[in-house]
Amino acid sequence: MSDVQTLQRGTTRIDFDRFPRTSLCHQPTPIEAMPRLSELLGGPSLFVKRDDCTGLAMGGNKTRKLEFLVGDALQQNADILVTQGAVQSNHVRQTAAAACKVGMKCHVLLERRVPDRDASYEETGNVLLDNLFGASYDFRPSGLDMNGEAEAVTEDLRAEGQRPYFIPGGGSNAIGALGYANCAQEIADHSRDTGQHFDWLVMSTGSTGTHAGLVAGFAAIGYDLPVMGVSVRQPRERQMNAVHALTQKTLAKLGAEGVPLSRILVDDGYVGDGYGIPAESTLEAIRLTARQEGLLLDPVYSAKGMAGLIGMVRQGFFKPTDSVLFLHTGGSTALFAYQEQLLASLN
């Protein structure tokens, strides 16, 4: 029996009940109009998919992935989750909270990926919440193979008699990407049920799992919605290849055919000076979205995605009649770690 079942009207539906899963997420998340931002920019109609409202630990996109990853960990009788991320990692925060929710321990490695930050950067924002959730953690210098480092820690814990379960950075493997294949189904269901259709989906693309899951999900159900990923770290070609590789693995897990590399769309024009370093366009996106729509974006991921969306509107990339959906991946907790830079940008 296939994981993808054919329905009426030539559409398909993914059978997610075939995969281990635990309930962590508020879903479906709302889709809301952004009329004031749309009017200010004078472009297409803009909408936002509120995955900052997934519920767990102040929400964010990683919660969808963790439903499947923690479900798999529980099936394997694990007692501790091990993962890694940058110091202000949204993924680490949500993983630590998920461990609390299911009664597991959590150990994380935090990479000092962002240079020239003062001591408070490692104490506030997401790190404060990591501590609140009782996660144990070690810091690592920038530039290491962080998944490799975390896998080595996993093996050390196993040798000590614990039952660790390794989750890659961002929850980005074929199991985690199922969360965003499920989100693709959710968006298609919304369009079918409401008659509201979108011409583009724009999002931040980093560790690849969210981007790959969406592309795989839409491909598996035969729903034609192009996904434009705005890179937060890697050059365009490198990001495209990484997203494509995980998309293929996710489609294989779903029992569906692969897609060509041309299906993967990436704009790398909004990275700025690097990961976790807000560019002027990042700060503008935070300010405009807050003051036009009352929405909080984070300076690492979601604001760079919004900066890309704003830039594409200004460049005339979209038709004036288009409806464009922005995926809000959450992460506003990290704003507190960038207080000085944010306050300076408001003057």
C-alpha positions as CSV (number, residue, x, y, z in Angstrom):
1,M,0.0,0.0,0.0
2,S,1.4,3.4,-1.0
3,D,1.9,6.2,1.5
4,V,0.3,8.5,-1.1
5,Q,-3.4,7.7,-1.8
6,T,-5.2,8.9,-4.9
7,L,-8.4,11.0,-4.2
8,Q,-11.1,12.4,-6.4
9,R,-10.5,15.3,-8.8
10,G,-7.0,14.0,-9.6
11,T,-5.5,15.1,-6.3
12,T,-3.7,12.9,-3.8
13,R,-3.4,12.8,-0.1
14,I,-0.4,11.6,2.0
15,D,-1.1,9.0,4.7
16,F,0.9,10.3,7.6
17,D,-0.6,7.8,10.0
18,R,2.0,5.3,8.6
19,F,4.8,7.2,10.4
20,P,5.6,7.3,14.2
21,R,4.4,10.7,15.5
22,T,3.6,12.4,18.8
23,S,1.3,15.4,19.2
24,L,3.3,18.6,19.9
25,C,1.8,21.1,17.5
26,H,-1.1,23.5,17.2
27,Q,-2.4,22.9,13.7
28,P,-3.6,23.9,11.3
29,T,-1.9,27.2,11.8
30,P,-3.8,30.3,10.6
31,I,-3.3,32.0,7.2
32,E,-3.8,35.8,7.6
33,A,-3.8,38.7,5.1
34,M,-1.2,41.4,5.4
35,P,-3.2,44.3,3.9
36,R,-1.2,47.2,5.3
37,L,2.2,45.7,4.2
38,S,0.7,44.9,0.8
39,E,-0.5,48.5,0.4
40,L,2.7,50.0,1.6
41,L,4.7,48.0,-1.0
42,G,2.2,48.5,-3.8
43,G,2.6,45.0,-5.0
44,P,0.7,41.7,-4.9
45,S,-1.6,40.6,-2.2
46,L,0.5,39.3,0.7
47,F,-0.5,36.6,3.2
48,V,1.3,34.9,6.1
49,K,1.1,31.3,7.2
50,R,1.5,31.6,11.0
51,D,3.9,28.8,11.9
52,D,5.1,31.0,14.7
53,C,1.8,29.9,16.3
54,T,2.6,26.1,16.5
55,G,2.4,26.4,20.3
56,L,5.4,24.5,21.7
57,A,7.8,26.8,23.6
58,M,6.6,30.0,21.9
59,G,6.1,28.3,18.6
60,G,8.1,28.0,15.4
61,N,8.6,25.7,12.4
62,K,10.7,23.0,14.2
63,T,7.7,21.8,16.2
64,R,6.2,20.2,13.0
65,K,9.4,18.3,12.4
66,L,9.7,17.3,16.1
67,E,6.3,15.6,16.0
68,F,7.8,13.0,13.7
69,L,11.3,13.0,15.1
70,V,10.2,12.6,18.7
71,G,7.6,10.0,17.6
72,D,10.4,8.0,16.1
73,A,12.5,8.5,19.3
74,L,9.7,7.2,21.5
75,Q,9.2,4.2,19.2
76,Q,12.9,3.4,19.7
77,N,12.5,3.7,23.5
78,A,15.0,6.6,23.7
79,D,15.4,8.5,27.0
80,I,17.5,11.5,25.8
81,L,17.4,13.7,22.7
82,V,20.7,14.9,21.3
83,T,20.9,17.8,18.8
84,Q,22.9,20.8,17.8
85,G,22.5,24.4,16.6
86,A,23.9,27.9,16.7
87,V,23.9,29.6,20.1
88,Q,20.5,31.3,19.5
89,S,19.0,28.2,17.8
90,N,15.2,28.1,17.6
91,H,15.5,24.4,16.9
92,V,17.4,23.7,20.1
93,R,14.8,25.6,22.2
94,Q,11.9,23.6,20.7
95,T,13.8,20.3,21.0
96,A,14.5,21.0,24.7
97,A,10.8,21.8,25.2
98,A,9.7,18.7,23.3
99,A,11.9,16.5,25.6
100,C,10.2,18.0,28.6
101,K,6.8,17.3,27.2
102,V,7.4,13.6,26.7
103,G,9.5,13.1,29.8
104,M,13.0,12.8,28.2
105,K,16.3,14.5,28.9
106,C,17.9,16.7,26.3
107,H,21.6,17.4,25.6
108,V,22.6,20.0,22.9
109,L,25.8,21.4,21.3
110,L,25.7,25.1,20.7
111,E,28.0,26.4,17.9
112,R,29.5,29.9,18.4
113,R,28.6,30.6,14.8
114,V,28.0,34.3,15.0
115,P,31.1,36.4,15.7
116,D,31.6,39.6,17.8
117,R,28.7,39.1,20.2
118,D,29.0,40.1,23.9
119,A,28.6,37.7,26.8
120,S,24.8,38.3,27.0
121,Y,24.3,36.6,23.6
122,E,25.0,33.3,25.3
123,E,22.6,34.0,28.2
124,T,19.4,35.6,26.9
125,G,16.8,34.8,24.2
126,N,16.7,31.1,23.3
127,V,19.6,30.2,25.6
128,L,17.6,31.5,28.6
129,L,14.7,29.1,27.6
130,D,17.1,26.2,27.0
131,N,18.1,26.6,30.6
132,L,14.5,26.9,31.7
133,F,13.7,23.6,30.0
134,G,16.6,21.9,31.8
135,A,18.7,21.1,28.7
136,S,22.3,20.4,29.3
137,Y,24.7,21.9,26.7
138,D,28.2,22.4,25.6
139,F,29.6,25.1,23.3
140,R,31.7,24.4,20.2
141,P,33.8,26.8,18.1
142,S,32.6,27.8,14.7
143,G,33.4,25.8,11.6
144,L,33.1,22.2,12.9
145,D,31.0,19.5,11.5
146,M,28.3,20.0,14.1
147,N,26.2,17.0,13.2
148,G,29.3,14.9,13.4
149,E,30.1,16.4,16.8
150,A,26.6,15.7,18.0
151,E,26.7,12.1,16.7
152,A,29.9,11.5,18.6
153,V,28.3,12.7,21.8
154,T,25.4,10.4,21.1
155,E,27.7,7.4,20.9
156,D,29.4,8.5,24.1
157,L,26.0,8.6,25.9
158,R,25.1,5.2,24.5
159,A,28.4,3.8,25.8
160,E,27.4,5.1,29.2
161,G,24.2,3.1,29.2
162,Q,21.8,5.8,28.2
163,R,19.4,5.5,25.2
164,P,20.1,8.6,23.1
165,Y,18.3,9.7,19.9
166,F,20.2,11.9,17.6
167,I,18.4,14.8,15.8
168,P,20.4,16.6,13.1
169,G,20.6,20.4,13.2
170,G,17.2,22.0,12.3
171,G,15.6,18.6,12.5
172,S,16.5,18.4,8.9
173,N,16.4,14.8,7.7
174,A,13.7,12.8,5.9
175,I,11.9,12.1,9.1
176,G,11.8,15.7,10.2
177,A,10.9,16.9,6.7
178,L,7.6,14.9,7.0
179,G,6.4,17.8,9.2
180,Y,6.5,20.2,6.2
181,A,5.1,17.6,3.8
182,N,2.2,17.6,6.2
183,C,2.2,21.5,6.1
184,A,2.0,21.3,2.3
185,Q,-1.1,19.1,2.7
186,E,-2.5,21.6,5.1
187,I,-2.0,24.5,2.7
188,A,-3.6,22.6,-0.1
189,D,-6.5,21.7,2.2
190,H,-7.0,25.3,3.0
191,S,-7.1,26.3,-0.6
192,R,-9.6,23.5,-1.4
193,D,-11.9,24.3,1.6
194,T,-11.8,28.1,1.2
195,G,-11.3,28.7,-2.5
196,Q,-8.3,30.9,-1.6
197,H,-5.4,30.0,-3.9
198,F,-1.8,31.3,-3.9
199,D,0.6,31.9,-6.7
200,W,3.8,31.7,-4.7
201,L,5.1,30.6,-1.3
202,V,8.1,32.5,0.1
203,M,10.2,31.3,3.1
204,S,13.6,31.4,4.7
205,T,15.8,28.4,3.8
206,G,18.6,27.3,6.1
207,S,19.1,23.7,7.3
208,T,16.8,22.6,4.4
209,G,14.2,20.5,6.1
210,T,11.3,23.0,6.0
211,H,12.0,23.9,2.3
212,A,12.5,20.3,1.2
213,G,9.4,19.1,3.1
214,L,7.2,21.7,1.4
215,V,8.5,20.9,-2.1
216,A,8.2,17.2,-1.5
217,G,4.7,17.5,0.0
218,F,3.4,19.6,-2.9
219,A,5.0,17.3,-5.4
220,A,3.6,14.2,-3.7
221,I,0.0,15.5,-3.8
222,G,0.3,17.1,-7.2
223,Y,-0.3,20.6,-5.9
224,D,1.3,23.3,-8.1
225,L,2.6,26.0,-5.8
226,P,6.2,27.2,-6.4
227,V,8.3,27.6,-3.2
228,M,10.9,30.4,-3.2
229,G,13.5,29.9,-0.5
230,V,15.4,33.0,0.7
231,S,18.8,31.7,1.9
232,V,19.9,32.7,5.3
233,R,23.4,31.4,5.0
234,Q,24.6,29.4,1.9
235,P,25.2,30.6,-1.7
236,R,22.4,29.8,-4.1
237,E,23.8,26.8,-5.9
238,R,25.0,25.1,-2.7
239,Q,21.6,25.6,-1.0
240,M,19.7,24.4,-4.0
241,N,21.7,21.2,-4.1
242,A,21.3,20.6,-0.4
243,V,17.5,21.2,-0.5
244,H,17.2,19.0,-3.6
245,A,19.0,16.1,-2.0
246,L,16.7,16.1,1.1
247,T,13.6,16.6,-1.1
248,Q,14.5,13.4,-3.0
249,K,15.0,11.5,0.3
250,T,11.7,12.8,1.6
251,L,9.8,11.8,-1.5
252,A,11.3,8.3,-1.4
253,K,10.1,8.0,2.2
254,L,6.6,9.1,1.1
255,G,6.7,6.5,-1.7
256,A,6.6,9.2,-4.4
257,E,8.7,10.0,-7.4
258,G,11.5,12.5,-7.3
259,V,11.6,16.0,-8.8
260,P,14.2,17.7,-10.9
261,L,16.7,20.2,-9.5
262,S,14.8,23.0,-11.4
263,R,11.9,22.6,-8.9
264,I,14.2,24.0,-6.2
265,L,14.1,27.9,-6.1
266,V,16.6,29.9,-4.0
267,D,17.4,33.6,-3.8
268,D,20.7,34.2,-1.9
269,G,20.6,38.0,-2.2
270,Y,19.6,38.7,1.5
271,V,22.3,36.8,3.4
272,G,24.2,39.9,4.2
273,D,27.5,39.3,6.0
274,G,26.6,35.8,7.1
275,Y,24.5,33.6,9.3
276,G,22.9,35.3,12.3
277,I,24.2,38.7,11.2
278,P,21.3,41.0,10.3
279,A,21.7,43.0,7.2
280,E,20.1,46.4,6.7
281,S,17.4,44.7,4.7
282,T,16.8,42.3,7.7
283,L,16.4,45.1,10.1
284,E,14.0,46.9,7.7
285,A,11.9,43.8,7.4
286,I,11.6,43.5,11.2
287,R,10.6,47.1,11.5
288,L,8.1,47.2,8.6
289,T,6.4,43.9,9.5
290,A,6.1,45.0,13.2
291,R,4.7,48.4,12.4
292,Q,2.5,47.5,9.5
293,E,1.1,44.2,10.7
294,G,2.0,43.8,14.4
295,L,4.1,40.7,13.6
296,L,7.4,39.9,15.2
297,L,10.1,38.4,13.0
298,D,13.5,37.0,14.1
299,P,16.8,38.5,13.0
300,V,18.3,35.1,11.9
301,Y,15.7,33.4,9.7
302,S,12.2,34.8,9.3
303,A,13.3,38.5,8.8
304,K,15.8,37.5,6.1
305,G,13.0,35.6,4.3
306,M,10.7,38.7,4.6
307,A,13.5,40.9,3.4
308,G,13.6,38.7,0.3
309,L,9.9,38.9,-0.2
310,I,10.0,42.7,0.2
311,G,12.9,42.9,-2.3
312,M,11.2,40.7,-4.8
313,V,8.0,42.9,-4.7
314,R,10.1,46.0,-5.2
315,Q,11.9,44.5,-8.1
316,G,8.6,43.5,-9.8
317,F,9.3,39.8,-9.5
318,F,5.6,39.1,-8.8
319,K,2.6,40.1,-10.9
320,P,0.4,42.7,-9.3
321,T,-2.5,40.2,-9.4
322,D,-0.5,37.5,-7.6
323,S,-1.3,36.2,-4.1
324,V,1.9,35.5,-2.2
325,L,2.0,33.4,1.0
326,F,4.9,34.0,3.4
327,L,5.8,31.2,5.8
328,H,6.5,32.7,9.2
329,T,8.8,30.2,10.9
330,G,8.8,31.9,14.3
331,G,11.9,32.7,16.4
332,S,11.1,36.1,17.8
333,T,12.7,35.0,21.1
334,A,16.0,35.7,19.5
335,L,15.2,39.4,19.2
336,F,16.3,39.9,22.8
337,A,19.8,38.7,21.9
338,Y,20.0,41.5,19.3
339,Q,18.6,44.3,21.4
340,E,21.4,46.9,20.8
341,Q,21.4,46.4,17.0
342,L,17.6,46.6,16.8
343,L,17.3,49.7,18.9
344,A,20.0,51.4,16.8
345,S,18.1,50.6,13.7
346,L,15.0,52.4,15.0
347,N,16.7,55.7,15.5
